Amino acid sequence: MQDPGIMEEDVKRILTNPFYCLSNIDPIFCQQHETLITEENWITTAKQFIKREGAEEFLKHLLANLKGQYV
């Protein structure tokens, strides 16, 4: 029986949160800033990257960016 306090969406958020595998997130990601594209465009582009390069490659780059290894 599932704990009524934990919903499926909560589990998805836990499983996709890079906080649990990173000891440090680059401070730039904590700053408020103007966005360059919409979230919808980012998702569309991310999906295309995943189709072309694979999910593992995308996730490696995402984590590298969050660590501050970005261009």
N, C-alpha and C positions, 0 to 999 in steps of 0.2 A: 504494500500500500504506500502510495506516494505521500510524503509530508505535505499537508495542505498549505504550509507556509512557503514551500519552494515550488514555483511554477516552472513549466518547461522553458519559458522565455528567460527566467532567471538562470537556469542551467546553461542555456546557450550563451548568455552574457558572460558567465564564469568561464566557460570553455574557450571563448574567443578573446579573452582579456589578456593582453601580453604583459600586464603588470606582474602576473604570477611567475613569469620566466625571466624578467629583467630586474636587475638590482638597481638600475639607474636609468631614468628616461631623460633625454636631453632637455634642458630647461626651455629651449626655444618652443617646445610644444605646450608649454604652460602660459605662453604670452598671448594676449589677445591681438589679433591681426586681421587685416582685410583678406578675404579669400580670393583666390585666383579663378576658381571654377566652382560650380555647384556640387553638392554632395552627389546628386544624381549623375552628373558627368564623371565624377571621380569613380563612382561605382561602375559605370559603363566602361570606362577605360581600364579599370582593374579587372573586370570580367574578360576583356579582350586580351590583356596581358596573361591572365591565367590560361585562357584557351591556347595562346601561342607558346608560352614558356612553361606552363604548369603551375599548379597551386604551391608546390614546395618552393619553387624559385621565387614566386611572388611573396610568400611569407618570409623567406630569408631577407629579401630586400626591405620589406616592411619593418622587420625587427632591426635591421641595420639602420634604417632611417630614424627609428625611435631612439636608437642608441646615440644618434648624432653623426652617423656616417653618411651624410647626405651631400648632394652637390649643390 
